[in-house]
């Protein structure tokens, strides 16, 4: 597959799949087409790893985005496999009507295609469009159960997301207006590579003002506190496969957008201290979410707050900067995507077999469903940051780098991590051990995506391929 062909497949397959899936009324056929489309985009993403770097007026393939494309298409593929079996059970119990399934599969492909567009865009406006379409697609899927709670969550997500993306749009316009004074009108003033190359010539005050709007706008999508209010409701009320891609992918894409702008501002020393702002928001998100974990009674809300915690950790890592912290942030984003999607796969199994998401009504999983208990426990242990899983490696590197440069901040970072660790271990005991509670129905959805993700996170904690390490180092250097 040629370089251009791989990019075309990445973008065209989802675009073709959306209208096709919207016309397929049979659930099984729709699920198969959805899986095939995701498999093809994943194959195209893998092909990009071996392709030459591409720079066009609208699209770019560089060291920064190529690995995120592979990660996004891989998690989308495994989630489509899980979704096929998970949604089949939702139809059986009457929670979803067949009439909505064409809509569900079409929106899944729209979301995946839009995220690929955002990652591959060499244009700040096109990237904004990609994030917006991905947001609207997930909004519609969050409300697919059509319960009052699901509709309320979808509207809350839509309103807060629209405000956020509106602020990001205004920040994007300010960046363009600033750049066109130097680069002239046209696409050059919106291209990432041109912006980074000429940032030192831009008005630093306008760039600083623009970043404030961009930080609030895209920070809402990342789920950073205090812009996070939509995230717990969207996770709790939407289908579990959508929770997996929301936490595992869409949050990453929004943070990727922020990091692109951070690179532009970093090239102009007269702009505001972006790193300090990201460190502050990261610590606030981590500590706030860590304490909120103790108050959650819904299992999906619990791990929604865990996502806020981990995106805070990643934001802090990129805020403090430097080769080691940036490396840790990139590794953490990757490990969180794989681990959190695995946890939501396990949570989907638990909610289906127990018929509830309330933690108080789930217990003794090791007795009633031992295989599921093992998968769930491994996911929680991994996300809690215990060795030998990959998140331990990223957190260890981040804490080490922070202690060397800002010991007081390292103490706050460690405090947040320990508080969150205690909450997760407490909930793990409640769910896995103790007297069995609830039904003992067999698991209907596939275990394969769950254990595949856990295996990858375990391997990453023990050994990273040289190519991955080289990529992390190269991008860490770019991030400054």
N, C-alpha and C positions, 0 to 999 in steps of 0.2 A: 504494500500500500504506500503510495507516494505521500510526501509531506502534506501537500494541499488536499489530497484525497482524504487523508485522515481527519483533517479539520472539517472538510465538507460533510463527512459521515457524522461526525460529532454533532453538527448543527442541523443537518437535514433529516436524519433519522427521527429525532423527536418531533420535528415540524411535520413530517409525513404521518407519524404515528398518531398525532392528536386528532385530525379529522377521521382517520381510519377507525380508531378506537371509539370515537363518538358515534359511529354508525354500527358498531358491532353490538348486538343486543344479547348474544349468548355469553354468559359469564366466563365459562371455561376458555372459549376462544379468545375473549378479551384479555384474560390473564396470561394466556400463552403468548399472544402478540406483545403484551407489555414486557414480559420477560425477554423475548427475542430482541425487542427494540433496545432494552437496557444492555443486553449482552453485546449487541453490535456496537453501541456507543462505548462500552468498556473496552472492546477490542480496538476501537479507533483511538481511545485514550492511551492504551498500551503502545500502540504504534507510534504515538508522538514521542515516547521516550527514546526511540531510536531515530527520530527525524531531525533534520536540521532546524535550527531556530528560524522562525518566520516573523517578518515585520511587514505589515501592510498598513494602509490608511485606517482601516477599521479593526483589524484583528492582529494579534501578536501571540507568538509562542516563545516564551523565554524561560530562563531558569526559575523565575519566581512562580509562574502559574502552572507549569507543566505537571508538577507533582500533585498539585491540588486538583487538576483535571482528572488524573488517574484515580486519586482517592475518591473524588465525587462520583465518578462513573462506576467504580467498584462497589461502593456502599449503595448506590442506586440499584445496581444489579442484584446484590444479595437481598436488599429490601424488597425488590419486586418478587423474588422467590418466596420470601416469607409472606408477603402480602397475598400472593395467590392462594396459599393454604389458609391463611388467617381470615381473609374476607369470605372464603367459602363457608367457614363455620359461622360467620356473622349472618350469612344468608340463611343457613339452616335454622338458626334460632330466631330468625325474623327481625334482627336488629337493623339490617339494611335491606331495602327492597331492590329487586333486580333493576328497577327503573333508574336508580341512581348509579349503577355500576359503570355504565358507559361514561358517565360524567366523571366518576372517580378515576378510571384508568386514563382518560384523556387529560385530566388535570395533573395526574402524576407525570406524564410525559411532558406536559407544558412546563411544569416545575423543573424537571431535569434539564430540559433544553434551555430554559431561561438561565439557570445557574451556569451552564456551560458557556452561554453567551457572555455573562458577566465576567467569568474567569478569563475568557479569551479576548475580550474587547481591548483594543488599543485606542479607546476613545472614552472619555469620562462620561459623555452623554449616553453612549450605547451601554456602558456598564450600569448606569443608573436604570436604564430601561430593563436590563436583564434582572436586576434585583427587584424592581417593581413588579414585573410579570411573575417572578417566582413567589413574591409575597402574596399577590392576588390569587394565584393558584392554590397556595396552601390555605389561605383564608376560606376559600370555597370548600376545600376538603375538610377543614376543621368542623364545619357545620353540617356535614353530610348525614349525621344521625338524626338531624331534625328534631331533637329534643329541645326544650326551652333552654337548658344549660348549654348545649352545643351551639345553638343560635346566638345566645348571649356572648359566649366565648369568641365566636367568629366575628361578631360585630365589634367586640372590644379589640380584638386583634386588628380588624380592618381600620378602626378609627385611630388607634394609637400608631399602627403601622403607616397609615396615610399621613398623619402629622409628621412622623419621623422621615418618611421618604420625601415629603414636601420640603422639609428643612434641608435635607440632603440635596434636593434639586436646586434650592436657592444657593447653597454653598458651591454646587457645581457651576452655576451661572457666574458666580463671583470669580471662581478660578479662571473660567474662560475669558471674562472681561479683563482680568489682570494679564493673562497670557497674550491676548490679542494685541495689547499695546506694544509688545515686543515681537511677537511672531506674525502679527497680521491676522486678518479674518480668515476663517476657513478651518479645515480639519487639523492642521498642524497645531493650532492653539488648544486642541482637545486631546492630542495624542500623548500617551504616557511617556514614551521615550523622549519626545520633544520637550515635554514639561520638565522632566527630570534633568535633561541636558542644559536647559536654559533657566532653571529656577533661580539661580543667583542673580539674574537680571530683572526679576519680577519685583513689584512693590511688596515689601514684607508686611506692611500693615494690612493690605487687602488680602494677602494670603492667610494671615493669622485670623482675620475676621471670617474668611471663608471656612477655615478649618473648624472654627467653633460650631458653625451650622452643620458641617459634615460630621463632626464628632457626635453631636446630639442626634442627627438623622440616622446615620449608620449605626451609632451606638445603641439606638432603639432596636435595630434588627439583631445586633449582637446579643442583646439581653443584658447589657451592663446596668447595674443599679445606678441611679434611680429610674432608669428608662425601661424597666423589665416587666411592667405590670401585666402585659398581654401574655407573657410566656407561660406561666403556670396554668392559666385557664385553657390556653390552646392545647397544651400537652394533655391535660386531664380529660377534656371533652372530645377531642378528635380521635380518629382511628389510630391505633398504636403504630402501624407502619409510617404514618405521617409524623408522629412524635419522633420516630427514629431518624427520619431525614431532616426534620426541623432541628433537632439537637446535633445530629451528626454532620449535617451539610450546610444548611442555610445560615446558621450562625457563623460558620467558617467563612462563607462567601462574603458576608457583611464585614467581618474582621479583615479579610483580604483587601476589601475596598479601602478601609481605613488605613491599612498599612501602605497601600499604594500612595495615598495622599501624604502619609507621614514621610515617605521617601522623598517626595517632592519638596516638602517644607524643610526637611533636613539638609537639603542642598543649598538652602539660603540661611546662613547663621543669624540673620537679623530677625527672623520670625520668632513667634512665641515658642516656649519650651514644650513641644508636643509630648516628649517622653515623660515629663513630670505629671502632665495631665493624665496620661494613660496609666501611669503608676498609681495615682490617686484613685481613679475610677476602678482600676483593677483590685486594689486593696479593699475599697468600699464594697465592691461586689462580692469578693471572697468572704469577708467577715460577716456581712449582712446575710448572705445565703447560708453560711455555716451555721449561724444561730437559728435561722428559719427552718433548717432541716429538722430540728427537734419538735417543731409544732405541726408538722404535716401528718395528716391522717389518711390521705389518699396516696396510694403508691406511685401513681404517675406524677402527681404534684411534687412528691418527694424528689424524684429524679429530675424534674424540671428545675427545681432550685439547685440541684447538683450541677446542672448545666450552667446556671448563672455563676456558680462558684468557679467552675473550671474555665469559663471564658474570662472571668476576672483574673485568674492565674495567668492565662495566656497574654491578656492585655498588660498585666504587670511586667511580664517577661520582656515584651517588646518595648515597654516604656523605659525600663532600666537599660536596655540595649547592651551592646557589646557582643563579641563573637559567641561567648558561652551562653549568655541569657537569650539571645536570638535563636541560637541552636535549640535551646531548651523550649522556647516558645513554639517553634515549628514542630518539634517532636511532640509537644503536648497537644497541639491542635490535631495532629494525626492520630495519636493514641486515644484522645478523647472521642474523636469521630468513630473509631472502630469500637471502643469500649461502650460508649453510651448507646450506640445503635444496638449493640449486643444486649445490653441491659433492657432496652425497650422491647426487643424480641422476647426476652424472658418474661418481662412484665406482661406482655400480650398473652403469652401462654398462661401465666398465673391468673390473670383477669378472666380468661375464658373458662378455665377448669374450675375456678372458685365462684364464678358468677358475680364477682364484686371487685372493686378497686380499693375498698376500705381495708387498711392494714389490720385493724382490730378483728376483722372477720376472716383473716388469712393466717394460718398457723400450721405448724407440723408438716411443712412441705416435704421435709426429708422422709417422712413416713408415707405420705399419700402419693408423692411424685418424686422419687429419689433422683432420677435423671435430671428433671427440671430443677430440683434443689441444688444439684451440683453446678449446673450452668449458671443459675442465678447467683449462687454464692461466689463463684469464680468472677463473675462480672462485678459484684459489689466489692470484693477484695481488690480487684484491679483498679476500679474507679476510686477507691479509698486511698490508693497510693502505696500499697504494700508490695514488697519485692516478691517474685522476680518479674513482675509485669512492667510494661513499658512506661506507664504513668509514674511509677516510682523513679525510673531513670530520669525522666524530664524534670520532675519536682526536685530530685536530688541535685541536678545540675543547676537549677534555678536558685535553690537555697544556697548552694556553695558560692555561686557568683554574687548573690546579694550580700552574703556575710563578708565577702572580700571587699565590697565597695560601699555598702550602707548597712552596718550591723543592726541599727535600730529598726530599719525596715524589714530586715531578715527576721527579727523577733516577732514583728506583727504578722509577717507572712507565715511563720511557723505556728503562731497561735491560731490563725485562721484554719490552717491545714489540720491541726490537732482537734479543734472543735468539730470540724466537718467529719473527721475520721471517727470520733466518738459517736456522732449521730448515725452514721451509716452502719457501724458495727452494732449499735443498739437495734436498729431496724432489721438488720440481718438476723439477729437472734430471734426477734419477734416472729419473723416470717418463716424461717427455715426450721427452727427448733420448737420444742414445746408440744403441747397436746394438739392433735390434728383438729382443724376447724374447716367447716364448709364441705362442699361436695368432693367426690373423688373421681370425677369424670376423667376419661383419658385425654391426653393432649392430642389435638387434631392437627395443629399447624406444624410445619417442618422445623426440626431442630438444627438442620445443617447450617443456616446462616449464623445462628447463635454460637455454635461451637467453632465454626470457621473463624469468626472474628476474635473469639477468646484465644484461639491458637495463635493467630497472628500477633496479638498483643503480648502474649507470653514469649513468643520467639523474639519479638522486638526488644523485650526487656533483657534478653540474654545475649542477643547478637543482632547487629544491624548490618545489612549488606554494604560493601564498600561504596557502591554507586549511590545508595541513599545517604550515607555519611557525606560523600562529596557534594551532593545536592544541597543538603542542609547547610554545610559550610559555605558554599557559594552564595546561597540566599541570605544567610546570616550576615555575610560581609556586605551584601547589597543594602540590607536594612540599617546598617550603621550602628 
